[in-house]
Every structure is written in C-alpha cells, then in structure tokens.
Amino acid sequence: MSDHWEIYALKYADHTDRIRGESFIFDPNHDAPLALDYYIWLLRNGDRTILVDTGFDSKESIVRGRTLLEEPANLLKRFGVAPDTIDTVIITHMHYDHAGSLADFSHATFHLQEQEMSYATGPCMCHDTLRKPYTGDHVCTMVKQLFAGRLEFHNGPGLVAPGVEVHLVGGHSRGLQCVRVMTDRGWVVLASDASHYYEHFLTGKPFPIVVDVEDMLQGFKTIQTLAQSVNHVIPGHDPLVRQYYPAAFNDDDTIIRLDLPPVTNH
C-alpha cells in the first residue's frame, strides 16, 4: 500500500452572521462581515480510511446558534462511508465543533494529545472564558473512550499511519494538534484551528480564542514548515478553501479534494 493519501474536506455547518472582530485580534475592520465554515476531513488510502475531527450535531447547533447543514455522520454516509466502519479518528482538539458526535464512531480508536485531555479535564476549566469552547458531554464521552481502551495519546509529534502524522501546535487550545498528510502533490497540513483562515498564518494575526498567544504565533510558522509550501496549508474554517480546491463531485461544493492541486493559487 502506498503512503500517499487522498484528502477530502467535508463542510457540515457554517456561521454566516459573524464579523471580523470575532476572528482577529486588533483588526482595524472589526465590524466587517466574515463568514466561517465548519469542516471534518476524510483521509483515504485504498481501503483504509481515517477521519479527522467529528464535528457537532443538531443539539449543539441549537445551543451554539450555528447553522447545521448536515449531521457529520449522515454526510459521511452520503459520501459512502459508514461511521461505524471507521477505525481511526484524529481529534485535533476537544472544542465543541471538533469533538462532538464522538459516539457515532463506535468502533474507532481516537488519537489525541496528552496536553489536550489534561487541559480539558483540569483546573483551567474552572474559568468560564476558557471553558466556553468546550462541551462537558463531549469531554465526558472522550473519558469513556479512554476507559473503553479506545484512546491513544500523543505527546508531541506522532505517527498515526504511514504518511499521516500529528504535531502539537498549541496556542488556540493547550493540546491543539495539526495533521500532516503525504499526498501525490507532497505534504499537506490540515491546520485545523492552528489557523482558522488563510489570513491568520499569512499575516500573523492571532485568533481571539487563545490560551497562549506566543504558541499561536509560533504555530503559524510551524504549519508552514511542515507543509510542502504555502499552497499545502489548509486552514480549519476558511470558506476560501472551497474556492481554491476542486469539488469531489460535480455541483457539490461541500466536499472538496485537497490532495489535488488548487485550481487557483493563494
């Protein structure tokens, strides 16, 4: 089996009623509109499938005021992947939009950074501001995966499969990790929330939800170092991803191929 993977970005939700001040610290155009997309990512290599993040469900969308376009599990089924057949799931961090719907993946082993579990279950969660991006039920579900023997921890760089690596970045959350994937066009980095938008890592502007600003700024450099080029860095929430990369299926811009070259450079 080759160590080259296909990568698909699957958009399952969005938040269009949003301004730049919610995404950039010290932004001069803080009140200008700026939409945000929510993705999960699917890696494929022959018969092997790896999921990166699990998104959130309809209950969470109501609580958070987000527009859910399709339940992540149903979106995967439409793509031809049954959630209970996925045996490997990488969780970049445990914020509500990346680690909801965990129970839908009943046969998976989850890959998580040690620091993220310690952070999400530690004294920092006593503070409302730090706790806000997390949902207690999601964290408890992850603890259940631990006791079921279905959680694999990484402490820094880790190998999930040949051609699939995780790298601790931090900044946005204590244990945030990005995912480095070998493809036919070289190393692609799924930045997740190490860079919500292209603008974050290209201009060095921090995102307001941050545990450590220094780590976040260093993370902008790290994801570029790990990637083959700037055109190989995929931000976690940028609608531009759907403009830069080709759709996997005709007339459906919710599922995008990231292992193929961009249709336009950025």
Stockholm file with secondary structure:
# STOCKHOLM 1.0

chainA/1-266         MSDHWEIYALKYADHTDRIRGESFIFDPNHDAPLALDYYIWLLRNGDRTILVDTGFDSKESIVRGRTLLEEPANLLKRFGVAPDTIDTVIITHMHYDHAGSLADFSHATFHLQEQEMSYATGPCMCHDTLRKPYTGDHVCTMVKQLFAGRLEFHNGPGLVAPGVEVHLVGGHSRGLQCVRVMTDRGWVVLASDASHYYEHFLTGKPFPIVVDVEDMLQGFKTIQTLAQSVNHVIPGHDPLVRQYYPAAFNDDDTIIRLDLPPVTNH
#=GR chainA/1-266 SS CCSCCEEEEEEEEEECSCBGGGTCTTCTTTTSBCCEEEEEEEEEETTEEEEECCCCCHHHHHHHTCEESSCHHHHHHHHTCCGGGCCEEECSCCSTTTSSCGGGCTTCEEEEEHHHHHHHTSGGGGSHHHHTTCCHHHHHHHHHHHHTTCEEEESSSEEEETTEEEEECCSSSTTCEEEEEEETTEEEEEEETTCSSHHHHHHTCCCSSCSCHHHHHHHHHHHHHHSSSGGGEEESSCTTHHHHSCEEETTEEEEEESSSCCSSCC
#=GC SS_cons         CCSCCEEEEEEEEEECSCBGGGTCTTCTTTTSBCCEEEEEEEEEETTEEEEECCCCCHHHHHHHTCEESSCHHHHHHHHTCCGGGCCEEECSCCSTTTSSCGGGCTTCEEEEEHHHHHHHTSGGGGSHHHHTTCCHHHHHHHHHHHHTTCEEEESSSEEEETTEEEEECCSSSTTCEEEEEEETTEEEEEEETTCSSHHHHHHTCCCSSCSCHHHHHHHHHHHHHHSSSGGGEEESSCTTHHHHSCEEETTEEEEEESSSCCSSCC
//
